[in-house]
């Protein structure tokens, strides 16, 4: 008798972070995505909870892409006993190595600073995992090609289809004993400025679809990035500095591409541009090394061709950049201001009204970035409150997530159409709005996933 096939939502249900889903069929267990929770404290505390099943009992992990909220929990699973294969695309493998090692090193640094600085609530703060766990997780990575069926376990095959979100990103269609389920992963825009566009995967009976922008569309100004260009012009004119917070993976490349085009078109003055972030620079090298992933007509020089570009790789170079007082543009991560070198630059620029802070995309609930766009008068950074007097701009043109109509079109193009859609990776309001729209426009049953919920995917066994 065939074992029942079940799906359990272990993350990114009711929130945009911590993607983790468990497929079970008898004694076979596959986890799709292994992301860390970021943002609000009550979500981050879930990272410390033991995985709901014995990690050693997980047979394989499938990864959609290399953002931290989809891959950075993998070393924690390894620390808890997981030792099976981890399947992902070549781009995800190369970027995932960078992301996991960076997360481990950042945890180590933050833990040491909290311990020696005395600002941790815990007498002996500990990292979630160690650098050695990240290295062991990297050793488990197994690369797959797009549009190729891969047997990940007996009776379980998976196929990765280009998702156009970041380099290497994919939707994954999994077949378990003939039961098909499609995981959208994070879906990119219809027209990514740098990467090849997403493809449409084959449909499935069951579909999990992200809903980050389920309640809104992306505004497209008549002139691309003109609000950003205008803000840079007036900031430089008043002698200020611009700090652009950008995710290290893909967003940094997108920001550099926009700045290069704006400079070439004469829409912003030629000023020093500094990319400050070791992970951002390592990711940039992956984009350089994989030109086959770039869209037609795009060359690496299109996002590295600024006339006065400085790459601050070392800590010494970063500190030198932080001491500068001339008009300049700094691109640094993390994109939601939750860590990284951008915090050091914020401490310098936030108190002065002549400066500008740009948030280059979505800001999750509970993050410093969300607080800034909601009008926070001060931010707590490294144990101290920093006044917010600088100009703040959110530029949503950089978003790597499909807007509501783009999500609806992606689902409408699936063949066959799903019996049910589970909406994940979205805050409650966004997921609820997309749920109503899908049922009205497509007649598809859409269900907003709940954290910890388990659903039956195979047909019920008759007594």
Secondary structure per residue as TSV (DSSP state, phi and psi in degrees):
chain	resnum	aa	ss	phi	psi
A	1	X	-	360.0	134.7
A	2	X	-	-70.2	135.9
A	3	X	-	-73.1	148.9
A	4	X	-	-61.0	145.6
A	5	X	E	-107.4	123.0
A	6	X	E	-124.6	156.8
A	7	X	E	-128.2	133.3
A	8	X	E	-125.6	135.8
A	9	X	E	-91.8	107.5
A	10	X	-	-106.3	4.9
A	11	X	S	-175.4	167.7
A	12	X	S	54.4	32.9
A	13	X	S	-114.3	112.3
A	14	X	S	83.0	6.2
A	15	X	S	-155.4	169.1
A	16	X	S	-100.3	17.1
A	17	X	S	-139.7	162.8
A	18	X	-	75.5	36.2
A	19	X	-	-58.4	121.8
A	20	X	E	-158.5	128.0
A	21	X	E	-136.4	138.3
A	22	X	E	-113.2	120.5
A	23	X	E	-101.3	130.2
A	24	X	E	-130.2	138.0
A	25	X	E	-144.9	100.0
A	26	X	T	64.3	-124.3
A	27	X	T	-96.5	11.6
A	28	X	E	-98.0	131.7
A	29	X	E	-134.4	123.8
A	30	X	E	-125.2	131.1
A	31	X	E	-103.8	129.9
A	32	X	E	-104.9	116.1
A	33	X	E	69.5	144.7
A	34	X	E	-140.5	73.1
A	35	X	-	-98.5	150.9
A	36	X	-	-85.6	150.0
A	37	X	-	-78.7	139.8
A	38	X	-	-131.0	164.5
A	39	X	S	96.2	-125.9
A	40	X	S	-57.4	144.3
A	41	X	H	-57.5	-41.5
A	42	X	H	-65.0	-25.3
A	43	X	H	-79.6	-45.1
A	44	X	H	-60.4	-30.8
A	45	X	G	-65.1	-22.5
A	46	X	G	-65.0	-25.6
A	47	X	G	-60.5	-27.1
A	48	X	G	-85.2	-12.6
A	49	X	S	-73.8	145.8
A	50	X	-	-67.8	142.7
A	51	X	-	-57.9	141.4
A	52	X	S	-59.0	-25.4
A	53	X	S	-121.5	165.0
A	54	X	-	-61.2	119.5
A	55	X	G	-59.5	-30.5
A	56	X	G	-67.5	-17.8
A	57	X	G	-88.7	-4.5
A	58	X	-	-77.3	127.4
A	59	X	-	-84.5	-34.9
A	60	X	E	-159.6	157.8
A	61	X	E	-126.0	137.6
A	62	X	E	-115.5	132.4
A	63	X	-	-115.9	131.9
A	64	X	S	-81.1	-39.8
A	65	X	-	-166.3	176.5
A	66	X	-	-99.0	20.6
A	67	X	S	-75.1	151.0
A	68	X	H	-58.3	-34.5
A	69	X	H	-78.8	9.5
A	70	X	H	-128.0	-14.8
A	71	X	H	-134.9	-20.9
A	72	X	T	-76.9	-3.5
A	73	X	T	-86.3	-10.3
A	74	X	H	-55.4	-45.3
A	75	X	H	-61.1	-30.0
A	76	X	H	-67.8	-38.0
A	77	X	H	-63.4	-40.8
A	78	X	H	-61.9	-43.5
A	79	X	H	-60.1	-31.3
A	80	X	T	-87.4	-1.1
A	81	X	T	121.7	-3.4
A	82	X	-	-69.6	137.3
A	83	X	-	-143.7	16.3
A	84	X	S	-85.4	-178.6
A	85	X	E	-73.8	150.5
A	86	X	E	-121.9	113.4
A	87	X	E	-97.0	135.3
A	88	X	E	-164.6	169.0
A	89	X	E	-72.0	167.0
A	90	X	H	-62.7	-41.6
A	91	X	H	-63.1	-41.2
A	92	X	H	-65.4	-37.8
A	93	X	H	-61.8	-46.3
A	94	X	H	-68.3	-42.2
A	95	X	H	-74.4	-35.9
A	96	X	H	-62.0	-36.9
A	97	X	H	-58.9	-44.2
A	98	X	H	-64.5	-46.7
A	99	X	H	-64.2	-45.4
A	100	X	H	-68.3	-42.0
A	101	X	H	-65.9	-39.5
A	102	X	H	-63.3	-42.6
A	103	X	H	-60.5	-43.5
A	104	X	H	-64.6	-45.2
A	105	X	H	-65.2	-40.2
A	106	X	H	-65.4	-40.1
A	107	X	H	-60.7	-43.9
A	108	X	H	-61.7	-45.5
A	109	X	H	-65.1	-46.6
A	110	X	H	-62.6	-40.6
A	111	X	H	-63.0	-43.6
A	112	X	H	-65.5	-41.2
A	113	X	H	-64.5	-40.4
A	114	X	H	-65.6	-39.1
A	115	X	H	-68.0	-47.2
A	116	X	H	-80.4	-28.5
A	117	X	H	-81.1	-17.5
A	118	X	S	77.6	13.2
A	119	X	-	-101.1	6.4
A	120	X	-	-84.2	145.9
A	121	X	S	-74.6	-16.4
A	122	X	S	-98.7	136.7
A	123	X	T	-65.1	-29.3
A	124	X	T	-138.2	74.9
A	125	X	-	-61.2	142.8
A	126	X	-	-128.9	147.1
A	127	X	-	-71.8	151.9
A	128	X	S	-62.3	-38.6
A	129	X	S	-153.2	172.0
A	130	X	-	-106.4	166.0
A	131	X	H	-57.1	-37.0
A	132	X	H	-62.7	-34.3
A	133	X	H	-67.1	-40.0
A	134	X	H	-64.0	-40.9
A	135	X	H	-64.7	-38.7
A	136	X	H	-68.0	-36.6
A	137	X	H	-64.2	-40.5
A	138	X	H	-61.0	-37.4
A	139	X	H	-64.8	-19.0
A	140	X	T	-88.2	-9.5
A	141	X	E	-67.4	133.3
A	142	X	E	-127.4	123.7
A	143	X	E	-87.7	148.2
A	144	X	E	-129.1	159.4
A	145	X	-	-92.8	152.2
A	146	X	B	-61.8	150.2
A	147	X	T	53.9	41.0
A	148	X	-	-132.3	127.5
A	149	X	-	-73.1	127.9
A	150	X	E	-121.3	125.3
A	151	X	E	-80.8	109.4
A	152	X	E	-90.5	-25.8
A	153	X	E	-153.2	161.4
A	154	X	T	-55.5	123.2
A	155	X	T	84.5	-0.6
A	156	X	E	-128.2	117.6
A	157	X	E	-120.2	156.3
A	158	X	E	-141.6	149.4
A	159	X	E	-135.2	130.7
A	160	X	E	-99.1	129.9
A	161	X	E	-122.3	135.2
A	162	X	E	-53.6	129.0
A	163	X	-	-107.1	-13.4
A	164	X	S	67.4	23.0
A	165	X	S	-91.8	-57.6
A	166	X	S	-138.1	172.4
A	167	X	T	-56.6	128.4
A	168	X	T	86.2	-6.1
A	169	X	-	-69.7	152.2
A	170	X	E	-154.1	154.4
A	171	X	E	-91.3	149.4
A	172	X	E	-124.1	123.5
A	173	X	E	-101.7	120.1
A	174	X	E	-113.2	134.0
A	175	X	E	-115.7	120.2
A	176	X	E	-118.7	106.0
A	177	X	T	51.1	41.1
A	178	X	T	85.5	-2.3
A	179	X	E	-95.9	121.3
A	180	X	E	-104.8	135.1
A	181	X	E	-140.4	134.4
A	182	X	E	-111.2	126.4
A	183	X	E	-103.4	116.6
A	184	X	-	-66.4	-28.7
A	185	X	-	63.5	-160.0
A	186	X	S	-89.3	122.6
A	187	X	-	-92.4	133.6
A	188	X	-	-80.1	175.0
A	189	X	-	-68.6	165.9
A	190	X	S	-59.8	-29.7
A	191	X	S	-136.2	88.8
A	192	X	-	-73.2	134.9
A	193	X	S	-67.6	-21.4
A	194	X	S	-120.1	-43.4
A	195	X	B	-92.1	162.4
A	196	X	-	-60.5	144.8
A	197	X	-	-67.8	161.0
A	198	X	-	-69.2	156.1
A	199	X	-	-106.2	163.3
A	200	X	-	-95.7	120.3
A	201	X	-	-76.0	167.1
A	202	X	-	-66.5	141.5
A	203	X	-	-68.7	174.1
A	204	X	-	-149.6	162.2
A	205	X	S	-62.3	-37.6
A	206	X	E	-121.3	135.3
A	207	X	E	-133.5	132.3
A	208	X	E	-102.6	124.2
A	209	X	E	-125.9	134.7
A	210	X	E	-66.4	155.5
A	211	X	-	-139.4	28.9
A	212	X	T	-50.1	-49.0
A	213	X	T	-108.8	37.6
A	214	X	T	-66.3	-16.7
A	215	X	T	-115.7	15.5
A	216	X	-	-157.2	160.2
A	217	X	-	-109.1	160.8
A	218	X	-	-85.9	126.2
A	219	X	-	-74.6	136.5
A	220	X	-	-120.7	103.0
A	221	X	-	-67.9	160.0
A	222	X	S	-60.0	-36.0
A	223	X	S	-116.0	121.6
A	224	X	T	-56.5	132.0
A	225	X	T	56.1	28.1
A	226	X	H	-67.1	-37.9
A	227	X	H	-58.1	-40.1
A	228	X	H	-65.7	-48.1
A	229	X	H	-59.2	-44.3
A	230	X	H	-63.5	-40.8
A	231	X	H	-65.4	-39.2
A	232	X	H	-65.4	-44.0
A	233	X	H	-59.1	-47.0
A	234	X	H	-72.4	-29.3
A	235	X	H	-69.0	-46.4
A	236	X	H	-64.1	-37.5
A	237	X	H	-63.1	-31.3
A	238	X	T	-94.1	10.8
A	239	X	T	80.0	19.8
A	240	X	-	-94.0	176.7
A	241	X	-	-112.5	149.2
A	242	X	E	-112.3	126.8
A	243	X	E	-115.2	119.2
A	244	X	E	-106.3	113.8
A	245	X	E	-82.1	121.5
A	246	X	-	-137.9	139.1
A	247	X	-	-58.2	141.7
A	248	X	T	-65.9	-30.9
A	249	X	T	-101.2	117.7
A	250	X	T	76.7	-44.8
A	251	X	H	-66.9	-39.2
A	252	X	H	-59.3	-42.8
A	253	X	H	-63.7	-41.0
A	254	X	H	-64.4	-41.0
A	255	X	H	-65.2	-44.8
A	256	X	H	-62.7	-37.8
A	257	X	H	-61.5	-44.8
A	258	X	H	-65.4	-44.4
A	259	X	H	-62.7	-39.2
A	260	X	H	-61.9	-45.2
A	261	X	H	-65.7	-40.9
A	262	X	H	-64.6	-38.7
A	263	X	H	-69.0	-42.4
A	264	X	H	-63.7	-33.4
A	265	X	T	-85.3	-3.0
A	266	X	T	74.3	19.8
A	267	X	S	-88.7	-14.7
A	268	X	S	-131.9	150.6
A	269	X	-	-70.2	156.0
A	270	X	-	-78.1	108.9
A	271	X	-	-132.3	163.4
A	272	X	E	-60.2	134.6
A	273	X	E	-117.1	125.6
A	274	X	E	-118.8	124.5
A	275	X	E	-98.9	113.6
A	276	X	E	-117.7	100.2
A	277	X	-	168.4	117.9
A	278	X	H	-61.3	-38.5
A	279	X	H	-69.3	-40.1
A	280	X	H	-58.2	-43.1
A	281	X	H	-71.5	-36.7
A	282	X	H	-66.4	-39.8
A	283	X	H	-64.0	-38.0
A	284	X	H	-59.6	-37.1
A	285	X	H	-66.4	-34.4
A	286	X	H	-65.7	-41.9
A	287	X	H	-61.9	-38.9
A	288	X	H	-62.3	-39.2
A	289	X	H	-81.4	-11.1
A	290	X	-	-125.9	62.5
A	291	X	G	-62.4	-20.0
A	292	X	G	-66.7	-15.4
A	293	X	G	-88.6	-11.0
A	294	X	B	-81.6	150.0
A	295	X	-	-67.7	159.0
A	296	X	T	-59.7	135.3
A	297	X	T	88.5	-3.6
A	298	X	-	-103.1	132.2
A	299	X	-	-119.4	155.4
A	300	X	T	-55.2	-33.8
A	301	X	H	-63.1	-18.4
A	302	X	H	-72.6	-14.3
A	303	X	H	-129.4	12.6
A	304	X	H	-132.2	12.4
A	305	X	-	-93.1	22.0
A	306	X	-	-65.7	144.7
A	307	X	T	-70.5	-28.0
A	308	X	T	-132.7	74.9
A	309	X	E	-107.8	127.8
A	310	X	E	-119.5	132.8
A	311	X	E	-108.0	108.5
A	312	X	E	-88.5	94.6
A	313	X	-	-85.0	-48.1
A	314	X	S	-88.4	165.3
A	315	X	H	-61.6	-36.4
A	316	X	H	-64.3	-42.3
A	317	X	H	-66.4	-35.1
A	318	X	H	-66.1	-45.4
A	319	X	H	-63.8	-35.9
A	320	X	H	-63.3	-41.2
A	321	X	H	-64.8	-36.7
A	322	X	H	-68.3	-26.3
A	323	X	T	-82.6	-9.0
A	324	X	-	-69.0	147.3
A	325	X	-	-124.3	1.2
A	326	X	S	-80.6	160.8
A	327	X	S	-58.9	130.2
A	328	X	E	-163.8	167.0
A	329	X	E	-122.0	126.0
A	330	X	E	-113.8	127.9
A	331	X	E	-110.7	119.1
A	332	X	E	-149.5	160.4
A	333	X	S	-118.3	161.7
A	334	X	-	-92.2	160.6
A	335	X	T	-68.1	-25.3
A	336	X	T	-104.8	12.7
A	337	X	S	64.9	30.4
A	338	X	S	-93.8	-2.8
A	339	X	S	173.9	-174.4
A	340	X	S	84.7	-179.1
A	341	X	T	-68.9	-19.9
A	342	X	H	-58.5	-29.5
A	343	X	H	-64.3	-36.1
A	344	X	H	-65.7	-38.7
A	345	X	H	-69.6	-37.0
A	346	X	H	-61.9	-40.7
A	347	X	H	-57.5	-32.3
A	348	X	H	-81.8	-41.9
A	349	X	H	-95.2	-27.1
A	350	X	T	-59.0	-38.9
A	351	X	T	-71.1	-10.5
A	352	X	-	-109.9	121.9
A	353	X	T	-66.6	-11.7
A	354	X	T	-80.6	-10.9
A	355	X	-	-92.4	168.4
A	356	X	E	-134.0	133.4
A	357	X	E	-115.1	124.7
A	358	X	E	-111.4	128.3
A	359	X	E	-103.0	117.9
A	360	X	-	-96.0	36.0
A	361	X	S	159.5	-160.7
A	362	X	-	-62.6	140.2
A	363	X	-	-121.7	112.4
A	364	X	-	-67.0	155.3
A	365	X	T	-59.3	135.1
A	366	X	T	85.9	0.8
A	367	X	S	-92.8	161.5
A	368	X	H	-62.1	-35.9
A	369	X	H	-61.9	-43.2
A	370	X	H	-62.5	-41.0
A	371	X	H	-60.3	-40.2
A	372	X	H	-63.2	-47.8
A	373	X	H	-71.9	-17.2
A	374	X	T	-92.0	7.6
A	375	X	T	92.9	25.2
A	376	X	-	-56.8	138.8
A	377	X	S	-89.7	-14.5
A	378	X	E	-157.8	155.2
A	379	X	E	-125.3	141.9
A	380	X	E	-90.1	118.5
A	381	X	E	-131.1	124.2
A	382	X	T	51.5	43.0
A	383	X	T	85.8	-2.3
A	384	X	E	-127.1	148.5
A	385	X	E	-86.3	128.1
A	386	X	E	-112.3	125.7
A	387	X	E	-66.7	145.0
A	388	X	-	-105.3	104.3
A	389	X	-	-121.9	-13.2
A	390	X	S	-71.0	158.3
A	391	X	E	-68.8	142.9
A	392	X	E	-124.5	131.3
A	393	X	E	-132.3	132.8
A	394	X	E	-105.7	121.9
A	395	X	-	-108.2	99.7
A	396	X	G	-81.8	-3.7
A	397	X	G	-64.0	-20.9
A	398	X	G	-81.9	-7.2
A	399	X	-	-53.4	135.2
A	400	X	-	-94.8	3.9
A	401	X	S	-102.1	141.8
A	402	X	-	-60.8	140.5
A	403	X	-	-76.9	176.5
A	404	X	H	-57.4	-47.8
A	405	X	H	-66.4	-34.7
A	406	X	H	-66.1	-36.9
A	407	X	H	-65.0	-43.8
A	408	X	H	-62.0	-42.4
A	409	X	H	-64.8	-40.4
A	410	X	H	-59.8	-44.3
A	411	X	H	-68.0	-40.9
A	412	X	H	-61.8	-28.9
A	413	X	T	-82.9	-8.0
A	414	X	-	-69.5	136.7
A	415	X	S	-138.8	114.2
A	416	X	S	-76.4	163.9
A	417	X	-	-72.7	149.5
A	418	X	-	-74.3	151.8
A	419	X	S	-72.7	-35.2
A	420	X	E	-151.4	145.7
A	421	X	E	-113.0	132.6
A	422	X	E	-107.0	120.6
A	423	X	E	-91.9	123.0
A	424	X	E	-129.2	179.4
A	425	X	S	50.3	52.6
A	426	X	S	-159.6	147.4
A	427	X	-	-70.3	156.5
A	428	X	H	-51.6	-42.8
A	429	X	H	-65.7	-41.3
A	430	X	H	-66.4	-44.6
A	431	X	H	-64.9	-41.6
A	432	X	H	-64.0	-40.1
A	433	X	H	-64.7	-42.3
A	434	X	H	-68.0	-37.3
A	435	X	H	-57.0	-49.5
A	436	X	H	-64.6	-40.4
A	437	X	H	-67.0	-41.1
A	438	X	H	-64.7	-41.9
A	439	X	H	-68.1	-35.5
A	440	X	H	-74.2	-45.6
A	441	X	H	-87.3	-34.7
A	442	X	T	-111.3	-12.3
A	443	X	-	68.0	24.2
A	444	X	-	-96.4	137.3
A	445	X	-	-72.4	116.8
A	446	X	E	-114.6	136.3
A	447	X	E	-127.0	126.9
A	448	X	E	-77.2	117.5
A	449	X	-	-65.3	147.3
A	450	X	-	-113.6	141.9
A	451	X	T	-61.1	129.8
A	452	X	T	85.2	-11.0
A	453	X	-	-65.4	142.4
A	454	X	E	-119.7	133.7
A	455	X	E	-124.7	151.1
A	456	X	E	-89.9	125.0
A	457	X	-	-98.7	-31.7
A	458	X	S	-82.1	163.8
A	459	X	-	-66.9	142.3
A	460	X	-	-59.6	144.1
A	461	X	-	-84.4	122.0
A	462	X	-	-75.5	137.6
A	463	X	-	-68.4	360.0
